[in-house]
Amino acid sequence: MVLADGTTVTASDESNPDLFWGIRGGGSNFGVVTEFTYKIHEHKGDVFFGTLAFSAEKTSKLLGIIETLRQDIESADGKLVWFLAMARFPGQPRVHPLMLFFYDGPEEEGQKFLAPVLALEPFMNQTAMKPYTKATDPMMVSPNHNRVSSSNATLASPLDLSVVETLIEDMDAFFNKYGDAVAPSRVVIELRSYKASAAVNPSATAYRSRDETIFVIMEAVYNSSVSNEAIRQDVKAITDKVKASKRQKDGKSQNLFNLNVSGGLEKVKEAYGENYPRLKELKRKYDPNFVFNKWYPISPTAE
């Protein structure tokens, strides 16, 4: 990677290990990565996955089985993932639930986990055995000129359905306010196991959000007919309400952030928590003049 002073270094467990620690979570704060060496894990065979869509009238019934689905995930040894998305199809007056299902195993095993959802009779079911390499295809959309504003929050487990119901109402209001200008927008609730990442000490890398939790991601996709600031404020308001509900339920503020889809308004110190002092020391060492000052910028100076 290229540092702020123009020098090129290698960051690894053996070479500049402090820098290697920092860039795994500290992102663009320390330099420009020009070459990666990845540790990969071979996967042979197909997996069972696909998208299911439901009419708006099925929303309450679907929410009623969410806790069952979450418990299935906990018992599936990391093989099962559910994403619940709320979006609005063109011409429809209300948001619709969509479920993205993934099971790393044969179809006959996956069908057991899929059964409660199929019982609700989705009007679209694209689940099938497919190559593992195709699993991310639903996320790969064609390039366009839309703008994106995102933010995230966490939910306590077990899931408080009243919070989700309010979230759906807020999404309906968001679509009603902006209409077709925000048509591709969605909110996603990630139901997956974080046992593997939670087993890693939060101080092992700069990335410290390793608690087992339920992430909520609000992604507003919009065109140039609406202002960036207005959208950002509304996105933040929606996720702030989710964060407030968590504080009311367990007395804790959200201290976990998925920085890939954060709104950029969270305080840097909150984002990095107990790792922040060490990151500031690294910033003083590798970028004392604050050349890299975008994204979640870590200041090299004392605060």
C-alpha positions as CSV (number, residue, x, y, z in Angstrom):
1,M,0.0,0.0,0.0
2,V,1.0,3.6,-0.6
3,L,1.3,5.8,2.5
4,A,0.7,9.5,2.9
5,D,4.4,10.4,2.3
6,G,4.4,8.4,-1.0
7,T,6.3,5.4,0.3
8,T,5.2,1.9,-0.5
9,V,5.0,-0.8,2.2
10,T,3.6,-4.2,2.8
11,A,1.2,-4.7,5.7
12,S,0.8,-8.2,7.1
13,D,1.1,-10.2,10.3
14,E,4.9,-10.3,9.6
15,S,5.5,-6.9,8.0
16,N,4.2,-3.7,9.7
17,P,1.7,-5.6,11.8
18,D,0.4,-2.4,13.5
19,L,-0.6,-1.1,10.1
20,F,-2.2,-4.4,9.2
21,W,-4.2,-4.2,12.3
22,G,-5.3,-0.7,11.5
23,I,-6.4,-1.1,7.9
24,R,-8.7,-4.0,8.9
25,G,-11.5,-1.6,10.0
26,G,-9.7,1.7,9.7
27,G,-10.3,1.6,5.9
28,S,-8.9,4.5,3.9
29,N,-7.4,6.3,6.9
30,F,-3.8,5.0,6.4
31,G,-3.1,4.8,2.7
32,V,-4.1,3.4,-0.7
33,V,-4.0,-0.4,-1.0
34,T,-2.7,-1.3,-4.5
35,E,-2.4,-5.1,-4.1
36,F,-4.2,-7.7,-2.0
37,T,-3.3,-11.2,-1.0
38,Y,-6.4,-13.1,-0.1
39,K,-6.9,-16.2,2.0
40,I,-9.6,-18.1,0.2
41,H,-11.7,-21.2,1.2
42,E,-12.6,-23.6,-1.5
43,H,-16.3,-24.4,-1.9
44,K,-17.3,-27.4,-4.0
45,G,-20.9,-28.0,-5.2
46,D,-24.1,-26.1,-5.3
47,V,-26.1,-24.2,-2.6
48,F,-29.8,-23.7,-2.2
49,F,-30.9,-20.1,-2.4
50,G,-33.2,-17.6,-4.0
51,T,-35.7,-14.8,-3.5
52,L,-39.3,-15.0,-2.4
53,A,-41.9,-12.2,-2.7
54,F,-45.2,-11.7,-0.8
55,S,-48.2,-9.4,-1.1
56,A,-48.4,-6.6,1.4
57,E,-51.3,-8.5,3.1
58,K,-48.9,-11.3,4.1
59,T,-46.6,-8.9,6.1
60,S,-48.0,-9.5,9.5
61,K,-48.0,-13.3,9.1
62,L,-44.4,-13.2,7.9
63,L,-43.4,-11.1,10.9
64,G,-45.1,-13.6,13.1
65,I,-42.6,-16.4,12.1
66,I,-39.5,-14.2,12.2
67,E,-38.4,-15.5,15.6
68,T,-38.8,-19.1,14.4
69,L,-36.6,-18.3,11.4
70,R,-34.0,-16.6,13.7
71,Q,-33.9,-19.7,16.0
72,D,-33.4,-21.9,12.9
73,I,-30.4,-19.8,12.0
74,E,-28.9,-20.3,15.5
75,S,-29.2,-24.1,15.1
76,A,-27.9,-24.3,11.5
77,D,-24.2,-24.0,12.3
78,G,-23.7,-20.9,10.1
79,K,-25.2,-22.5,7.0
80,L,-28.5,-20.6,7.0
81,V,-29.1,-16.9,6.2
82,W,-32.4,-15.0,5.8
83,F,-32.7,-11.4,4.6
84,L,-36.0,-9.7,5.0
85,A,-36.4,-6.7,2.7
86,M,-39.3,-4.2,2.5
87,A,-39.7,-2.5,-0.8
88,R,-42.5,-1.1,-3.0
89,F,-43.2,-2.6,-6.4
90,P,-44.2,-0.1,-9.2
91,G,-47.8,0.9,-9.0
92,Q,-48.4,-0.6,-5.6
93,P,-49.7,1.6,-2.6
94,R,-47.8,-0.3,0.1
95,V,-44.4,-1.9,0.7
96,H,-44.1,-5.6,0.1
97,P,-41.9,-8.1,2.0
98,L,-39.3,-10.0,0.1
99,M,-37.2,-12.8,1.6
100,L,-33.7,-13.7,0.4
101,F,-33.0,-17.3,1.5
102,F,-29.5,-19.0,1.5
103,Y,-28.7,-22.5,2.7
104,D,-25.2,-23.9,2.3
105,G,-26.3,-27.5,1.8
106,P,-28.6,-29.8,-0.3
107,E,-32.1,-28.8,-1.2
108,E,-33.8,-31.5,0.9
109,E,-32.2,-30.0,4.0
110,G,-32.9,-26.4,3.0
111,Q,-36.6,-27.2,2.3
112,K,-37.1,-27.9,6.1
113,F,-36.0,-24.4,6.9
114,L,-37.9,-22.9,4.0
115,A,-41.2,-24.7,4.8
116,P,-42.7,-22.0,7.3
117,V,-42.2,-19.3,4.7
118,L,-43.6,-21.4,1.8
119,A,-46.7,-22.0,3.9
120,L,-47.5,-18.3,3.6
121,E,-47.8,-18.8,-0.2
122,P,-45.3,-16.3,-1.8
123,F,-46.4,-15.1,-5.2
124,M,-42.8,-15.5,-6.4
125,N,-40.4,-18.2,-5.4
126,Q,-37.0,-18.3,-7.1
127,T,-35.3,-20.7,-4.7
128,A,-33.3,-23.5,-6.4
129,M,-29.9,-25.3,-6.2
130,K,-27.4,-23.1,-7.9
131,P,-23.6,-22.8,-8.1
132,Y,-22.1,-21.0,-5.0
133,T,-20.4,-18.5,-7.3
134,K,-23.9,-17.3,-8.3
135,A,-25.0,-16.6,-4.8
136,T,-24.3,-12.8,-5.0
137,D,-25.9,-12.3,-8.4
138,P,-29.2,-10.8,-6.9
139,M,-27.0,-8.1,-5.4
140,M,-25.2,-7.3,-8.6
141,V,-27.2,-4.6,-10.4
142,S,-26.4,-2.9,-13.6
143,P,-24.6,0.5,-13.3
144,N,-26.9,3.5,-13.2
145,H,-26.9,7.2,-12.4
146,N,-29.0,6.9,-9.2
147,R,-27.9,8.3,-5.9
148,V,-27.7,6.3,-2.7
149,S,-28.0,7.3,0.9
150,S,-27.8,4.6,3.5
151,S,-27.7,4.2,7.3
152,N,-28.1,1.3,9.7
153,A,-29.2,0.3,13.1
154,T,-29.2,-2.8,15.3
155,L,-32.2,-4.6,16.9
156,A,-32.2,-6.5,20.1
157,S,-32.9,-10.2,20.0
158,P,-35.6,-11.6,20.1
159,L,-36.9,-9.2,17.5
160,D,-39.4,-6.6,18.7
161,L,-42.1,-6.8,16.1
162,S,-43.6,-3.5,17.0
163,V,-40.4,-1.8,16.0
164,V,-40.5,-3.6,12.6
165,E,-44.1,-2.6,12.1
166,T,-43.2,1.1,12.8
167,L,-40.3,0.7,10.4
168,I,-42.6,-0.5,7.7
169,E,-45.0,2.4,8.3
170,D,-42.0,4.8,8.0
171,M,-41.0,3.2,4.7
172,D,-44.6,3.6,3.4
173,A,-44.5,7.3,4.4
174,F,-41.1,7.7,2.7
175,F,-42.4,6.3,-0.6
176,N,-45.5,8.4,-0.4
177,K,-43.5,11.5,0.1
178,Y,-41.1,11.0,-2.8
179,G,-42.9,8.7,-5.2
180,D,-41.1,7.3,-8.2
181,A,-38.0,9.3,-7.4
182,V,-37.1,6.8,-4.7
183,A,-38.6,3.7,-6.3
184,P,-35.6,1.3,-5.9
185,S,-35.3,2.1,-2.2
186,R,-35.5,-0.6,0.5
187,V,-34.9,-1.5,4.1
188,V,-33.3,-4.8,4.9
189,I,-33.2,-6.8,8.1
190,E,-30.3,-9.3,8.2
191,L,-31.0,-12.5,10.0
192,R,-27.7,-14.4,10.1
193,S,-25.4,-16.0,12.6
194,Y,-22.5,-13.9,13.9
195,K,-21.1,-16.6,16.1
196,A,-17.9,-16.9,14.1
197,S,-17.1,-13.2,14.1
198,A,-18.2,-12.8,17.7
199,A,-15.7,-15.4,18.7
200,V,-12.9,-13.0,17.6
201,N,-11.8,-10.5,20.2
202,P,-13.0,-6.9,19.3
203,S,-9.4,-5.7,19.7
204,A,-8.0,-8.3,17.3
205,T,-8.5,-5.8,14.4
206,A,-9.6,-2.2,14.2
207,Y,-13.0,-3.5,13.2
208,R,-14.7,-4.1,16.5
209,S,-18.4,-4.6,15.7
210,R,-18.5,-8.3,16.6
211,D,-21.4,-8.8,18.9
212,E,-24.2,-11.1,17.8
213,T,-27.0,-8.8,16.7
214,I,-29.6,-8.1,14.1
215,F,-28.6,-5.4,11.6
216,V,-31.2,-3.1,9.9
217,I,-30.1,-1.3,6.8
218,M,-32.0,1.5,5.2
219,E,-30.9,2.2,1.6
220,A,-32.5,5.1,-0.2
221,V,-31.9,4.9,-4.0
222,Y,-33.1,8.1,-5.7
223,N,-32.7,10.3,-8.7
224,S,-31.7,13.9,-9.1
225,S,-35.2,15.3,-8.8
226,V,-34.9,15.3,-5.0
227,S,-32.3,16.9,-2.8
228,N,-29.5,14.9,-1.2
229,E,-29.9,16.7,2.1
230,A,-33.6,16.0,2.3
231,I,-33.1,12.3,1.6
232,R,-30.2,12.0,4.1
233,Q,-32.3,13.6,6.8
234,D,-35.2,11.3,6.3
235,V,-33.0,8.2,6.1
236,K,-31.3,9.2,9.4
237,A,-34.7,9.9,11.0
238,I,-35.9,6.4,10.1
239,T,-32.8,4.6,11.5
240,D,-32.6,6.9,14.5
241,K,-36.1,5.8,15.5
242,V,-34.9,2.1,15.4
243,K,-31.9,3.0,17.6
244,A,-34.1,4.8,20.1
245,S,-36.3,1.7,20.4
246,K,-33.2,-0.4,21.3
247,R,-32.2,2.1,24.0
248,Q,-35.8,1.9,25.4
249,K,-35.7,-1.9,25.4
250,D,-32.3,-2.7,26.9
251,G,-31.0,0.6,28.1
252,K,-28.1,0.5,25.7
253,S,-27.1,2.8,22.9
254,Q,-26.1,1.4,19.6
255,N,-22.4,0.8,19.7
256,L,-22.1,-1.4,16.6
257,F,-22.0,0.0,13.1
258,N,-21.8,-1.5,9.7
259,L,-19.6,1.2,8.3
260,N,-20.1,0.0,4.7
261,V,-23.7,1.2,4.9
262,S,-23.6,3.9,7.6
263,G,-24.9,7.4,7.0
264,G,-21.5,8.9,7.7
265,L,-23.0,11.0,10.6
266,E,-22.0,8.7,13.4
267,K,-19.2,10.0,15.5
268,V,-15.8,8.4,14.6
269,K,-15.1,7.7,18.2
270,E,-18.4,5.8,18.6
271,A,-17.7,3.8,15.4
272,Y,-14.3,2.5,16.7
273,G,-15.0,2.4,20.4
274,E,-12.2,1.1,22.5
275,N,-9.9,0.7,19.5
276,Y,-10.1,4.5,18.8
277,P,-7.1,5.5,21.0
278,R,-4.8,3.0,19.3
279,L,-6.0,4.1,15.9
280,K,-5.2,7.7,16.7
281,E,-1.6,6.7,17.6
282,L,-1.3,4.8,14.2
283,K,-2.7,7.9,12.4
284,R,0.1,10.0,14.0
285,K,2.6,7.5,12.8
286,Y,1.5,6.9,9.3
287,D,-0.5,10.1,8.3
288,P,0.5,12.9,10.7
289,N,-0.6,15.6,8.2
290,F,-4.1,14.2,7.9
291,V,-3.8,13.6,4.1
292,F,-6.4,10.8,4.2
293,N,-9.4,12.7,5.7
294,K,-12.5,11.2,4.1
295,W,-15.1,8.5,5.1
296,Y,-14.7,8.1,8.9
297,P,-11.5,10.2,9.3
298,I,-9.4,9.5,12.3
299,S,-7.7,12.7,13.5
300,P,-3.9,12.4,14.3
301,T,-4.2,15.2,16.8
302,A,-5.2,15.1,20.5
303,E,-8.9,15.8,21.2
